[in-house]
């Protein structure tokens, strides 16, 4: 085991993948000598050369179009979009090309080797153009996988699984945890299962569900709630698409209550999909309405960022109101 922050764990995963298979390439804006704006790819160009770790022009549509072509020809590209806020110029390539390559050809060709890494979320005072959480936009697209780690151990294992998986994957990294989240990470290669949620803590009164950076907020809220006598079951969804319906259903059938939280705005957020599915599957077992604790339906403000985000007090209030309903 080695102590790493999330950036170091991601860099380690890329290093292991590139060492194991010379078809693995990483590229994006400033990822070469500079190592990317957050230094996630530091030293990889020095170690593997400019043909396997290289800079691209500042054109996201071109980065993903290029990545699709590489993947279609048998390479294993790991493309970086510098901020998730700037993934939208590449939306057409991801939704209409990456996700549909295999389907439209009847499995004659695919881009399943493609992984797209991008930092998402607020918490670093990035304002409205460097703080968004766009996972729900892509969750509407069959053919993609969407993965969000919560800590260094998860980041390394899930990223290696994504790179080795035969399906195109969007890998959203919570940037406010890049250096803030530190933990023990196994040395060498290991994978964590995609499409499988993790029950972090068992409880009997209420299920509290989230992903990515919001898991840290959930932990603080649950600690506060349990001091007041509420028994909380905590689940990290980890994979947004496909999401692990059965694990969540099993938990809610036991607790009878569900609180879902994410940074993205309420309207159209992925919590709505979860809430709809769980009420269909667990309606007769629910003891209270499913609660959604989310960001506000506004752009992420610079000065009032903390007020905008779903913090531990908001999650705690939802837990209490759910149990006391």
N, C-alpha and C positions, 0 to 999 in steps of 0.2 A: 504494500500500500504506500502511496505517496500523498502528501498534502498539496492540494492544488486549488487555485481559484477556477472559475468557470472558463475563462479565456485559456488558461493553461491546459485544461482538460480538453477543450475543443482543438487546440493546437496539437495536443498529443494524439488525439483521434485521427486527425488529418495526416500526421506524420506516420502513424502505424499503417493507415490505409495506403498511403503512397509507397511506403517501403514494401508492403506485401504484394502490390500489383502495379506494374508500370503503366497500366492503362488509366490509373487514377490521376486526374489533372485538377488543379485548383486555379481559379482566375476570377478577376473582378477589378474594380477600381482601386488602384494603389495597393494591391495585395502582394506585390513582388518584394522589392527591397524594403519598402516602407512597412509591409506587414499588415496593411489595411488600417483604417482609421482607428480601430480598437486594438490593433496588433495581433489579431487572431491567427494570422498566417506568418508570423515572424519566423525567420530563418528557413522557411521551406524552400524558397527560391535558391538560397545559398546551398542547401543540401541536395536538391533534386534538379536544379538547373532551370534556365529561363523557358525551356520548352514544356515544363510541367507545372510551373507556378509563375504566372505572368499577369501583367496589367492589361486592362482593356480600355477602350475609349469610354468616356462618360456617356453611355447610351444604353439604358437598361434593356430596351427592346432588342438591341443588338447582342447584348450579353446572353440573353436567354435563347434567342434565335440561333446563335453560334453554339450554345450548349446543346440545343436540340439536335443540331446537325452532327456534332461530335458523338452524342449518345446513340444516334441512329446508325452511326458507322462503327459502333462497338467500343468506343471509349467510355470511361466512367468519370464524367465531369462533375466537379463540385463547384458550382457557380455562386459567387457572393454578390448580393445586392447590398450596397453599403448601409442603407437604412431601409426598413420595411416600408416607410412612407414613400419611397421612390421605386417601389415595385410596380406601381400602377402603369407606367409606360410599357412594362413588359406583360401586362395583364392579357393582352391578346395572344401573345406567344405561349403563355402558361395555360390559359383556359382553352384556346382553340387549337393549339398544336401539341404541347406537352401532354395534356390530359387525354387527347383523342388519337394520338399516333397509332397506338396498338389497335384500338377499336376500328378505326376507319380502314385499316389494312387487313382486317381479319386475322390479326396476329402474324402477318408476314414480316412486319418490322415494328420496332418500338423504341422508345427512349427511356426505358425502365431504369437504366443506369444513372439517370440524372438526379442529383441532389442540389437543391437551391437553399443556401444558408442566408439568413438575414436577421439582423437585430431588430427587435420590436419593442414597443411599450414606452411608458412614461417613467418619471422618477429621476430624471437627470436634468430637469429644467431645459428641455429641448424645444419647448414651444410647440406650435401646431404642426410644424413640418418635420419634426424629429421625435414624435411621441406616440404615433398611432399603433393600434393593434388590429391588423386587417385580416385576421384568420377567418372570420365569418364569410368574407367575400369569396374565398377560395373553397370553403366547406360546401358550397353549393355546386361544386364541379366534380362529377364522377370521373374517376381515373387518376386522381391525385391522392397522396397521403400527406397529412399535416401533423407535424410532431412539435411539441413544445416541452423542453426540459425545465426542471425546477432547481437543479443544483449541479455541481461539477460531476459527481458520480453518474447522474442521469444523463448529463450532456454528452459525456464520452461514450457511454454504452448505447445510447439512442442514436447518436450520430454515426457510429460504426455500423449499427444495424441498418440505418437508412442508406448508407453508401453501399452496403452489400446486398440490399434488398432489390429484387427485380422490378420495382415499381418506382415511378418518379415521386420524389418527396420534397415537400416544402418544410424546411427546418427553421422554425422561429426561435431565436435566442433572446431571452430577456436581458436587455443590455444593462439595466440598472443593477443586475446581479453579476455582471462580468467579473468585477473585482471584489464585490461585496460578499459574494457567496464563496466560502472556502470550506473544503472538506476532504476526507480521505477518499482517494480514488485508486482502484486496483491498477497495478502496473501491467503493461502488456495488453493484449487484445481481449475484449469481452463485448458481448452484445446484450442489450435489454430488449424485451419483446415489443414490437410495434403493434398497435391496435389493442393493447391490453392496459387497462387502468391499474393503479396500485392503491390498495387500501393501506394507508399509512398508519391509521389508528382506528381501532374498533370502538364502537359505542352503541348505545341503545335508544337515545332520545331523538337524535336528528342526524341526518347525513349532510355533511358540508363538502361541496365539490368545487374544484377549480383546476387551474393548470398554470404552469410557468411561474412568473414572479408573484402571482397572487397566492401561491401556496405559503409563502412566508407570512403574508397578511393573515391567512386563515389560521396558521399556527398560533399567532398572537391572540387572535379573537377567541379561538378555542380554549387557550390557556385561561383567558379571562372568564369565559363561560363556565368552565369546569370548576372554577373557584366558587361560582354561584350554584353549583350542584347539577349542571346540565351535562349529560353524557353524550359526547359528540363522536360520530364516526367520520373520519376524514379520508377523502379519496382524491388522488391526483389523476386526472384523466389522461395526461401525457400525450395521447394521440387524439386529435380532434376529428380526423377523418382517416380511416373509419373509427368511430368512437365505440367504446366498450359498453354497449347497452346492458348486457347481462349482469356485469359487476355492479352497476349502479342500481338496476332493478332489484337485485338480491339485497342490497343494502337498504333501499327504501322500503321494501316489504318488511324488513325487520324494524326499522326506526319509525316508519310512518310519516316522515317529514324530510324535506329536501331544501337546502339553501345552495344556490349556485352563484358563483361570483367570478367576474372577469373585468379587465380594464376597459375593454371596448364599450362603446355606447350601448344603451339598453335596447333601442329599436333595431331589430334585425340581428342582434348579437346571438352568438351560438347558444347562450343560456336558454333562449326561446325554443330552440330545437330540442334541447334536453328536457325542458319543462313539458313540452307537448308530448314527447315520447313517454316520459315517466307517468304522466297523468293517464295516458292510454293503457299502460301496462299495470299501473298500481292504483287506479282510481279508488277502488273499494277499500284500500288499506291506508289511504292518506288521512292524517289527523288534522292537517292544516294546509292552506294554499302553498304551493311551491313558491319560494321567494327567490328573486333575482336581485343581486347586489352588484351594480355595474358602474362604469363611467357614465357621465351625463351625456345627454344628446346635444352636445356642443363640440366644436373643435377643442383640443386640449389647450387650455390657456397657460400662459407663461407664469404670470404672477399668482394665479389662483389654482395652480396645479394640484395642490394637496386637497383642496376642497372638491375638485373635479373627480378625483380618484376614489374608488371603493376601499376605504381604509379599515383598520381593525375594529374601530368603534361601530362603523356601519354594518360590518359583518356580524359583530357581536349583537347588535340590536336586532338583526334579522334572525339570529339563532334564538334569542330570548322570545321574540314575538311569535316565532314558529312554535316553540315548545309550549308557550303559555296561551296559545290561541283558544 
